[in-house]
Amino acid sequence: MTPKERKDLQKLDELVLNASSEELKKIQEIDHQTQMDGLSFYDVYVDSSSLIQPSIKKNSKESNSHS
């Protein structure tokens, strides 16, 4: 494993470990969809981490503001 791969995996671990229950639901949905598409959640996260993480955070913040 390269240093970059380790760093990306660590970011993904931190995303999951620090996620709220709402964020975990969204991560689970993304993971399920990637599996159905025959892809790895890690690979999708690495290829589009700038898209996945902020969208999870944004949706979660919107949900919290409506509570």
KOLTIBA-614479 format. One line per 3 residues: number of its first residue (from 1); their letters; for each residue x, y, z of N, C-alpha, C. Coordinates in nm, 4 decimals, padded with zeros to 6 digits, always signed. Atoms other than C-alpha are relative to their C-alpha. Last residue first. Example, Ala and Ser with C-alpha at 12.3 -4.5 7.8 and 13.67 -1.06 7.14 Angstrom:
% KOLTIBA-614479
2> sa> -00.0820 -00.1190 -00.0060 +01.3670 -00.1060 +00.7140 -00.0770 +00.1090 +00.0730 ~ +00.0890 -00.1190 +00.0000 +01.2300 -00.4500 +00.7800 +00.0900 +00.1200 +00.0000
***
This chain:
% KOLTIBA-614479
67> shs> +00.0437 +00.0763 -00.1182 -03.5042 +01.9245 +01.3631 -00.0559 +00.0898 +00.1067 ~ +00.1444 +00.0177 +00.0068 -03.4919 +02.1136 +01.0333 -00.0547 -00.0714 +00.1215 ~ +00.0604 -00.1326 -00.0133 -03.1428 +02.2494 +01.0969 -00.1516 -00.0084 -00.0051
64> nse> -00.0069 -00.0462 -00.1371 -03.0175 +01.8985 +01.1662 -00.0681 +00.1344 +00.0182 ~ +00.0919 +00.0811 -00.0797 -03.1376 +01.7687 +00.8299 -00.0038 +00.0495 +00.1444 ~ +00.1341 -00.0415 +00.0382 -02.9640 +02.0526 +00.6456 -00.1032 -00.0747 +00.0826
61> ksn> +00.0217 -00.1317 -00.0598 -02.6440 +01.9837 +00.8387 -00.1394 +00.0507 -00.0331 ~ +00.0175 +00.0191 -00.1427 -02.6662 +01.6153 +00.7463 -00.0282 +00.1330 +00.0689 ~ +00.1321 +00.0543 -00.0232 -02.7215 +01.6906 +00.3809 -00.0277 -00.0184 +00.1483
58> kki> +00.0987 -00.1011 +00.0333 -02.4174 +01.9161 +00.3736 -00.1401 -00.0503 +00.0294 ~ -00.0007 -00.1024 -00.1034 -02.1932 +01.6677 +00.5567 -00.1105 +00.1029 -00.0253 ~ +00.0487 +00.0640 -00.1216 -02.2874 +01.3820 +00.3276 -00.0107 +00.1047 +00.1101
55> spq> +00.1428 +00.0206 +00.0183 -02.2511 +01.6028 +00.0202 -00.0604 -00.0670 +00.1224 ~ +00.0776 -00.1217 -00.0216 -01.9174 +01.7307 +00.1483 -00.1502 -00.0222 -00.0178 ~ -00.0046 -00.0474 -00.1369 -01.7823 +01.3756 +00.1886 -00.0784 +00.1294 +00.0196
52> ils> +00.0731 +00.0815 -00.0970 -01.8988 +01.2335 -00.1410 -00.0023 +00.0640 +00.1382 ~ +00.1443 -00.0022 +00.0207 -01.7997 +01.5011 -00.3936 -00.0748 -00.0711 +00.1121 ~ +00.0436 -00.1388 -00.0119 -01.4431 +01.5875 -00.2904 -00.1505 +00.0128 -00.0219
49> ssd> +00.0094 -00.0384 -00.1406 -01.3875 +01.2203 -00.2230 -00.0454 +00.1446 +00.0166 ~ +00.0883 -00.1160 -00.0070 -01.4687 +01.1414 -00.5855 -00.0146 +00.0500 +00.1428 ~ +00.0175 -00.0649 +00.1291 -01.2100 +00.8898 -00.7015 -00.0844 +00.1264 +00.0083
46> vyv> -00.1287 -00.0571 +00.0424 -01.1002 +00.8045 -00.3469 -00.0161 +00.0766 -00.1311 ~ -00.0354 -00.1088 -00.0909 -01.4583 +00.7558 -00.2254 +00.1278 +00.0698 -00.0458 ~ +00.0903 -00.1108 +00.0341 -01.5505 +00.5490 -00.5319 +00.0325 +00.1207 +00.0865
43> dyf> -00.0404 -00.0539 +00.1300 -01.2448 +00.3301 -00.4816 -00.0866 +00.1183 -00.0412 ~ -00.1288 -00.0688 -00.0129 -01.3170 +00.2890 -00.1095 +00.0408 +00.0638 -00.1318 ~ +00.0288 -00.1294 -00.0627 -01.6836 +00.2060 -00.1728 +00.1286 +00.0815 +00.0122
40> slg> -00.0454 -00.0085 -00.1382 -01.5659 -00.0680 -00.4097 -00.0320 +00.1390 +00.0539 ~ -00.1136 -00.0860 -00.0302 -01.7623 -00.1179 -00.7291 +00.0364 -00.0100 +00.1476 ~ -00.1220 +00.0793 +00.0119 -01.9887 -00.3920 -00.8627 +00.1266 +00.0790 +00.0276
37> dmq> -00.0632 -00.0353 +00.1269 -02.2773 -00.1499 -00.9248 +00.1302 -00.0777 -00.0224 ~ +00.0945 +00.0423 +00.1036 -02.4795 -00.3163 -00.6485 +00.0572 +00.0280 -00.1398 ~ -00.0058 +00.1462 +00.0069 -02.1743 -00.2788 -00.4240 -00.0920 -00.0528 -00.1098
34> tqh> -00.1259 +00.0340 +00.0666 -02.1519 +00.0918 -00.5085 +00.0146 -00.1509 -00.0120 ~ +00.0110 -00.0270 +00.1437 -02.5208 +00.1322 -00.4287 +00.1288 -00.0366 -00.0731 ~ +00.0896 +00.0996 +00.0598 -02.4869 -00.0382 -00.0897 -00.0079 +00.0188 -00.1514
31> die> -00.0708 +00.1275 +00.0004 -02.1861 +00.1743 +00.0011 -00.0849 -00.1081 -00.0665 ~ -00.1020 -00.0097 +00.1044 -02.3663 +00.4943 -00.1006 +00.0744 -00.1326 -00.0123 ~ +00.0695 -00.0027 +00.1292 -02.6711 +00.3984 +00.1059 +00.1001 +00.0031 -00.1151
28> qik> +00.0507 +00.1351 +00.0240 -02.4492 +00.3029 +00.4019 -00.0716 -00.0082 -00.1345 ~ -00.1171 +00.0804 +00.0370 -02.2642 +00.6340 +00.3792 -00.0450 -00.1417 -00.0347 ~ -00.0353 -00.0406 +00.1366 -02.6003 +00.8143 +00.3804 +00.1210 -00.0793 -00.0509
25> kle> +00.1057 +00.0498 +00.0893 -02.7168 +00.6197 +00.6852 +00.0334 +00.0332 -00.1448 ~ -00.0232 +00.1437 +00.0176 -02.3822 +00.6855 +00.8549 -00.1051 -00.0621 -00.0908 ~ -00.1092 +00.0147 +00.0959 -02.4280 +01.0593 +00.7948 +00.0291 -00.1472 -00.0269
22> ess> +00.0542 -00.0389 +00.1312 -02.7658 +01.0477 +00.9697 +00.1067 -00.0153 -00.1087 ~ +00.0857 +00.1100 +00.0451 -02.6181 +00.8544 +01.2631 -00.0601 +00.0303 -00.1369 ~ +00.1220 +00.0070 -00.0797 -02.3416 +01.1110 +01.2903 -00.0852 -00.1156 -00.0514
19> anl> +00.1290 -00.0319 +00.0613 -02.0090 +01.0383 +01.1285 -00.1137 -00.0086 +00.1011 ~ +00.0479 -00.1279 -00.0531 -01.6805 +01.0539 +01.3176 -00.1380 +00.0394 -00.0517 ~ -00.0061 -00.0007 -00.1459 -01.5834 +00.6881 +01.2730 -00.0580 +00.1267 +00.0618
16> vle> +00.0962 +00.0954 -00.0556 -01.7022 +00.6753 +00.9121 -00.0032 +00.0089 +00.1527 ~ +00.1334 -00.0389 +00.0443 -01.5245 +00.9910 +00.7950 -00.1048 -00.0896 +00.0649 ~ +00.0399 -00.1139 -00.0830 -01.2184 +00.9055 +01.0035 -00.1409 +00.0465 -00.0363
13> dlk> +00.0246 +00.0496 -00.1354 -01.1918 +00.5645 +00.8372 -00.0502 +00.1117 +00.0905 ~ +00.1261 +00.0724 +00.0073 -01.2273 +00.7251 +00.4935 -00.0372 -00.0551 +00.1376 ~ +00.1061 -00.1003 +00.0131 -00.9546 +00.9741 +00.5759 -00.1372 -00.0663 -00.0026
10> qld> +00.0143 -00.0627 -00.1310 -00.7314 +00.6899 +00.6995 -00.1100 +00.1060 -00.0033 ~ +00.0712 +00.0954 -00.0838 -00.7926 +00.4983 +00.3787 -00.0225 +00.0573 +00.1394 ~ +00.1391 +00.0026 +00.0456 -00.6929 +00.8029 +00.1747 -00.0838 -00.0938 +00.0853
7> kre> +00.0601 -00.1268 -00.0405 -00.3757 +00.8472 +00.3814 -00.1479 +00.0044 -00.0397 ~ +00.0169 +00.0034 -00.1456 -00.2849 +00.4801 +00.3457 -00.0709 +00.1257 +00.0492 ~ +00.1111 +00.0922 -00.0262 -00.3459 +00.4959 -00.0293 -00.0281 -00.0099 +00.1502
4> kpt> +00.1235 -00.0689 +00.0387 -00.1239 +00.8045 -00.0520 -00.1218 -00.0879 +00.0276 ~ +00.0341 -00.1005 -00.1015 +00.1533 +00.6327 +00.1475 -00.1300 +00.0746 -00.0333 ~ -00.0796 -00.1217 +00.0094 +00.1379 +00.3384 -00.0954 -00.0374 +00.0965 +00.1128
1> m> +00.0852 -00.1174 +00.0000 +00.0000 +00.0000 +00.0000 +00.0898 +00.1238 +00.0000
***
